Amino acid sequence: MTIAFDLIFRQGRSPPSCPVPDDMDLLNRIRDKVHNESPAMCRDALIRIQRLSHDVYDICNAFREGEYGSGDEAIEAALVILRKKCPGLSDEQYRKAFAVGMMWTAF
């Protein structure tokens, strides 16, 4: 899952609406890094992280529109929503995803 997360959320990566790189390219990159995992597990990780990327985009748009309030409390409220929608990641991953989502929604 960490490999998929890093591929999708590394700084500068295009938002989820961008088709490049495509799913097969991302899946091949994941499989190249985790030889011991089954193709199905790699695909499931990619799907889960792609869902996260779409949720992050929506949550960051809502955050920019003030739906969670303002200040640090608003960031924490947005992170709570993100954790509920996409459980099972580390706090660091949620924060990185949120930061990248804010970058994506700035354009």
MODELLER restraints for C-alpha pairs under 7 A, 6 or more apart:
rsr = mdl.restraints
at = mdl.atoms
rsr.add(forms.Gaussian(group=physical.xy_distance, feature=features.Distance(at['CA:1:A'], at['CA:45:A']), mean=5.05, stdev=0.5))
rsr.add(forms.Gaussian(group=physical.xy_distance, feature=features.Distance(at['CA:3:A'], at['CA:30:A']), mean=6.10, stdev=0.5))
rsr.add(forms.Gaussian(group=physical.xy_distance, feature=features.Distance(at['CA:4:A'], at['CA:30:A']), mean=6.21, stdev=0.5))
rsr.add(forms.Gaussian(group=physical.xy_distance, feature=features.Distance(at['CA:4:A'], at['CA:45:A']), mean=6.33, stdev=0.5))
rsr.add(forms.Gaussian(group=physical.xy_distance, feature=features.Distance(at['CA:4:A'], at['CA:46:A']), mean=5.50, stdev=0.5))
rsr.add(forms.Gaussian(group=physical.xy_distance, feature=features.Distance(at['CA:4:A'], at['CA:49:A']), mean=6.52, stdev=0.5))
rsr.add(forms.Gaussian(group=physical.xy_distance, feature=features.Distance(at['CA:5:A'], at['CA:49:A']), mean=5.93, stdev=0.5))
rsr.add(forms.Gaussian(group=physical.xy_distance, feature=features.Distance(at['CA:9:A'], at['CA:97:A']), mean=6.16, stdev=0.5))
rsr.add(forms.Gaussian(group=physical.xy_distance, feature=features.Distance(at['CA:9:A'], at['CA:100:A']), mean=6.49, stdev=0.5))
rsr.add(forms.Gaussian(group=physical.xy_distance, feature=features.Distance(at['CA:11:A'], at['CA:100:A']), mean=6.54, stdev=0.5))
rsr.add(forms.Gaussian(group=physical.xy_distance, feature=features.Distance(at['CA:15:A'], at['CA:104:A']), mean=5.52, stdev=0.5))
rsr.add(forms.Gaussian(group=physical.xy_distance, feature=features.Distance(at['CA:16:A'], at['CA:53:A']), mean=6.12, stdev=0.5))
rsr.add(forms.Gaussian(group=physical.xy_distance, feature=features.Distance(at['CA:16:A'], at['CA:54:A']), mean=6.08, stdev=0.5))
rsr.add(forms.Gaussian(group=physical.xy_distance, feature=features.Distance(at['CA:27:A'], at['CA:42:A']), mean=6.82, stdev=0.5))
rsr.add(forms.Gaussian(group=physical.xy_distance, feature=features.Distance(at['CA:27:A'], at['CA:43:A']), mean=6.46, stdev=0.5))
rsr.add(forms.Gaussian(group=physical.xy_distance, feature=features.Distance(at['CA:27:A'], at['CA:46:A']), mean=6.87, stdev=0.5))
rsr.add(forms.Gaussian(group=physical.xy_distance, feature=features.Distance(at['CA:30:A'], at['CA:42:A']), mean=6.60, stdev=0.5))
rsr.add(forms.Gaussian(group=physical.xy_distance, feature=features.Distance(at['CA:31:A'], at['CA:42:A']), mean=6.54, stdev=0.5))
rsr.add(forms.Gaussian(group=physical.xy_distance, feature=features.Distance(at['CA:52:A'], at['CA:86:A']), mean=6.22, stdev=0.5))
rsr.add(forms.Gaussian(group=physical.xy_distance, feature=features.Distance(at['CA:56:A'], at['CA:82:A']), mean=6.90, stdev=0.5))
rsr.add(forms.Gaussian(group=physical.xy_distance, feature=features.Distance(at['CA:56:A'], at['CA:97:A']), mean=6.72, stdev=0.5))
rsr.add(forms.Gaussian(group=physical.xy_distance, feature=features.Distance(at['CA:56:A'], at['CA:98:A']), mean=6.25, stdev=0.5))
rsr.add(forms.Gaussian(group=physical.xy_distance, feature=features.Distance(at['CA:56:A'], at['CA:101:A']), mean=5.62, stdev=0.5))
rsr.add(forms.Gaussian(group=physical.xy_distance, feature=features.Distance(at['CA:57:A'], at['CA:101:A']), mean=5.32, stdev=0.5))
rsr.add(forms.Gaussian(group=physical.xy_distance, feature=features.Distance(at['CA:57:A'], at['CA:105:A']), mean=6.74, stdev=0.5))
rsr.add(forms.Gaussian(group=physical.xy_distance, feature=features.Distance(at['CA:59:A'], at['CA:78:A']), mean=6.58, stdev=0.5))
rsr.add(forms.Gaussian(group=physical.xy_distance, feature=features.Distance(at['CA:60:A'], at['CA:98:A']), mean=6.96, stdev=0.5))
rsr.add(forms.Gaussian(group=physical.xy_distance, feature=features.Distance(at['CA:60:A'], at['CA:101:A']), mean=5.84, stdev=0.5))
rsr.add(forms.Gaussian(group=physical.xy_distance, feature=features.Distance(at['CA:60:A'], at['CA:102:A']), mean=5.61, stdev=0.5))
rsr.add(forms.Gaussian(group=physical.xy_distance, feature=features.Distance(at['CA:60:A'], at['CA:105:A']), mean=6.65, stdev=0.5))
rsr.add(forms.Gaussian(group=physical.xy_distance, feature=features.Distance(at['CA:61:A'], at['CA:105:A']), mean=6.16, stdev=0.5))
rsr.add(forms.Gaussian(group=physical.xy_distance, feature=features.Distance(at['CA:63:A'], at['CA:78:A']), mean=6.82, stdev=0.5))
rsr.add(forms.Gaussian(group=physical.xy_distance, feature=features.Distance(at['CA:68:A'], at['CA:74:A']), mean=4.80, stdev=0.5))
rsr.add(forms.Gaussian(group=physical.xy_distance, feature=features.Distance(at['CA:68:A'], at['CA:77:A']), mean=6.04, stdev=0.5))
rsr.add(forms.Gaussian(group=physical.xy_distance, feature=features.Distance(at['CA:68:A'], at['CA:78:A']), mean=6.39, stdev=0.5))
rsr.add(forms.Gaussian(group=physical.xy_distance, feature=features.Distance(at['CA:79:A'], at['CA:94:A']), mean=6.83, stdev=0.5))
